[in-house]
Amino acid sequence: MTEREREIIKLESFIANDDSLRCYMHVTPEESYAKNILKVGFKYSNFNKTVDEYNGNDLNTLVWLRSQRSQYGNFIIVIQIDKDLLKRKGYDVEWLSNLDVEFNEDENESISILPKEYIKGYFIVDSQRIVLNKKFNPKYEKILK
């Protein structure tokens, strides 16, 4: 088994195939960024441009996503949100994030923040180490009430 194959299998096992969750991945170049996401949540200006959705059922797709995004860094953030929560509340990921917004004056744009509770953790490609988010809760809905 090649190193790349081991990486993909370990990453896939971290993501775990759970049909009850919507799963997204974001790649970042620095571990300090990954740590900050665990601490404050995932900040972005356009969710669909900064993450890839992964259904957890197709290793070929994971291999393709990893090869397409490897240029962005070696720290893969895994975001997971309960599908029933989104369906029951009639919300999407963008709505969840728009509950907490900052304004970036330098870029003259709004920055949405997805709560840290939806961040499962991150995968370090070089060492194939997993860093779990102790606050991870894909059913988090305190902000939705």
C-alpha positions in Angstrom: 0.0 0.0 0.0 1.4 3.4 -1.0 1.7 6.4 1.4 -1.1 8.2 -0.6 -3.4 5.2 -0.2 -2.8 5.1 3.6 -3.5 8.8 3.7 -6.8 8.5 1.9 -7.9 5.5 4.0 -7.1 7.3 7.3 -8.8 10.5 6.1 -11.9 8.5 5.1 -12.0 6.7 8.5 -11.8 10.1 10.2 -14.7 11.4 8.2 -16.6 8.2 8.8 -19.5 7.2 6.6 -22.5 8.6 8.5 -25.6 9.1 6.3 -27.2 11.4 9.0 -24.5 14.1 8.5 -23.7 16.5 5.8 -19.9 16.5 5.5 -17.6 19.2 4.1 -13.9 19.6 3.8 -11.8 22.7 3.8 -8.0 22.8 3.2 -5.7 25.3 4.9 -2.0 25.8 4.6 -1.1 26.4 8.2 -1.9 24.5 11.4 -2.4 27.8 13.2 -5.4 28.4 10.9 -6.8 25.0 11.6 -6.4 25.5 15.4 -8.1 28.9 15.1 -11.1 27.3 13.3 -11.5 24.8 16.2 -11.4 27.8 18.6 -13.7 30.3 17.0 -15.4 28.6 14.1 -15.0 28.6 10.3 -14.9 32.1 8.8 -15.5 32.5 5.1 -17.0 34.9 2.6 -18.5 32.2 0.2 -19.1 28.8 1.7 -19.4 26.9 -1.5 -16.1 28.3 -2.9 -14.1 27.4 0.2 -15.4 23.9 1.0 -16.1 20.6 -0.9 -19.0 18.5 0.1 -18.2 14.8 0.6 -20.9 12.1 0.9 -18.6 9.6 2.6 -19.4 6.8 0.2 -16.9 7.1 -2.5 -13.1 6.7 -2.1 -12.5 7.7 -5.7 -14.2 11.1 -5.0 -12.1 11.5 -1.9 -8.9 10.8 -3.9 -10.0 13.3 -6.6 -10.9 16.0 -4.0 -7.6 15.5 -2.2 -5.6 15.8 -5.5 -7.5 18.9 -6.5 -7.0 20.6 -3.2 -3.5 19.5 -2.2 -2.1 22.8 -3.5 -4.0 24.7 -0.7 -2.3 23.0 2.1 -1.8 20.0 4.4 -4.5 20.6 7.0 -7.9 19.3 6.1 -10.8 20.7 8.2 -13.8 18.3 8.5 -17.2 20.0 9.0 -20.2 17.9 9.8 -23.8 19.0 10.4 -26.8 16.9 11.2 -29.1 16.6 8.1 -32.2 16.3 10.3 -31.4 19.5 12.0 -31.1 21.3 8.7 -34.3 19.7 7.4 -36.3 20.1 10.6 -35.4 23.8 11.0 -35.6 24.5 7.2 -32.1 26.0 7.3 -29.0 25.5 5.1 -25.4 26.0 6.0 -25.3 29.6 4.8 -28.2 30.4 7.1 -26.4 28.9 10.1 -23.4 30.9 9.4 -25.2 34.2 8.8 -26.3 34.2 12.5 -22.7 35.4 13.3 -21.2 37.8 10.8 -18.2 40.1 10.9 -17.3 42.9 8.5 -13.8 42.8 6.9 -13.0 46.5 6.2 -9.8 45.6 4.3 -11.7 43.5 1.8 -15.0 45.5 2.2 -17.0 42.3 2.7 -19.0 40.4 5.2 -17.5 37.4 6.8 -19.8 34.6 7.9 -18.8 32.3 10.8 -19.9 28.7 11.1 -20.0 27.8 14.8 -17.1 25.7 16.0 -19.5 23.0 17.2 -19.8 21.9 13.6 -16.1 21.3 13.2 -15.2 17.7 13.8 -11.5 18.4 13.7 -8.7 18.4 11.2 -6.4 15.9 9.5 -2.7 16.6 9.2 -1.6 15.1 5.8 2.1 14.9 6.5 1.9 13.0 9.7 -1.6 11.5 9.1 -2.5 12.7 12.6 -6.1 13.6 13.5 -6.9 16.5 15.8 -10.4 16.2 17.3 -12.5 19.2 18.3 -13.7 18.5 21.9 -16.7 20.9 21.3 -17.9 19.0 18.2 -21.6 18.6 18.1 -23.2 18.1 14.7 -26.7 18.6 16.3 -25.8 21.9 17.9 -28.8 24.2 17.8 -28.4 26.7 20.6 -28.1 29.5 18.1 -31.2 28.3 16.2 -33.7 28.8 19.0 
